[in-house]
Amino acid sequence: MKYIRILISIAIAQMAGIIGSSSMPININGWYTILTRPELAPPNWVFGPVWIVLYTLMGFAAFLIWERRKFDPRATLALWVYGVHLVLNAVWSLIFFGMQNPRLAFFEILLLDVFAVATIVLFWRISKPAGLILLPYVTWLFFATYLNYTFWVLN
């Protein structure tokens, strides 16, 4: 049963990525290609594998908190904040790529940053490993925030 809960947690996180990426295929080969790219922007092929790993880590961190919910009343709030964060994560791609709006996406990603940090803090207080597991994600997210801002300014 434990392994099923791990798979469910990872699948929920991966679904945020799938929903978010639903607007990308058309625009990544169209609108996105005409944008002026920031100097530090990695090649497009890097994003898919990185996000798959990061969503897997997010899901596993959420599983660790899910396992603690019977023993720690703070786990419910932590999972709700995490859930809001996942929705914001999916919505960012829909705004940036689907609406082709880097400006609005930048303000949305700032809100996402707040919820991601809040998730880490709440997870950390319940399970230090769960908080640590999210550090690569928030590092990449801050890099994505820089990229989003730079795309907005350059275009």
ChimeraX attribute file (.defattr): number of C-alpha atoms within 10 A of each C-alpha:
attribute: neighborCount
match mode: 1-to-1
recipient: residues
	/A:1	6
	/A:2	9
	/A:3	9
	/A:4	9
	/A:5	17
	/A:6	19
	/A:7	16
	/A:8	15
	/A:9	22
	/A:10	20
	/A:11	16
	/A:12	18
	/A:13	26
	/A:14	22
	/A:15	15
	/A:16	19
	/A:17	22
	/A:18	13
	/A:19	16
	/A:20	23
	/A:21	19
	/A:22	14
	/A:23	18
	/A:24	17
	/A:25	11
	/A:26	12
	/A:27	15
	/A:28	15
	/A:29	10
	/A:30	11
	/A:31	12
	/A:32	16
	/A:33	10
	/A:34	10
	/A:35	12
	/A:36	13
	/A:37	16
	/A:38	16
	/A:39	8
	/A:40	10
	/A:41	15
	/A:42	11
	/A:43	7
	/A:44	8
	/A:45	8
	/A:46	10
	/A:47	10
	/A:48	12
	/A:49	9
	/A:50	13
	/A:51	15
	/A:52	15
	/A:53	14
	/A:54	23
	/A:55	23
	/A:56	20
	/A:57	23
	/A:58	25
	/A:59	26
	/A:60	23
	/A:61	26
	/A:62	29
	/A:63	21
	/A:64	21
	/A:65	25
	/A:66	18
	/A:67	14
	/A:68	16
	/A:69	16
	/A:70	11
	/A:71	9
	/A:72	12
	/A:73	11
	/A:74	16
	/A:75	23
	/A:76	15
	/A:77	14
	/A:78	23
	/A:79	19
	/A:80	12
	/A:81	19
	/A:82	25
	/A:83	18
	/A:84	14
	/A:85	22
	/A:86	23
	/A:87	18
	/A:88	21
	/A:89	24
	/A:90	20
	/A:91	22
	/A:92	24
	/A:93	23
	/A:94	20
	/A:95	20
	/A:96	24
	/A:97	23
	/A:98	20
	/A:99	14
	/A:100	16
	/A:101	17
	/A:102	23
	/A:103	18
	/A:104	15
	/A:105	23
	/A:106	23
	/A:107	15
	/A:108	18
	/A:109	28
	/A:110	15
	/A:111	15
	/A:112	24
	/A:113	19
	/A:114	11
	/A:115	20
	/A:116	26
	/A:117	17
	/A:118	16
	/A:119	25
	/A:120	25
	/A:121	17
	/A:122	22
	/A:123	28
	/A:124	19
	/A:125	15
	/A:126	21
	/A:127	17
	/A:128	15
	/A:129	14
	/A:130	25
	/A:131	22
	/A:132	16
	/A:133	20
	/A:134	24
	/A:135	17
	/A:136	13
	/A:137	20
	/A:138	16
	/A:139	11
	/A:140	14
	/A:141	19
	/A:142	16
	/A:143	14
	/A:144	15
	/A:145	20
	/A:146	17
	/A:147	20
	/A:148	23
	/A:149	19
	/A:150	20
	/A:151	20
	/A:152	20
	/A:153	12
	/A:154	11
	/A:155	11
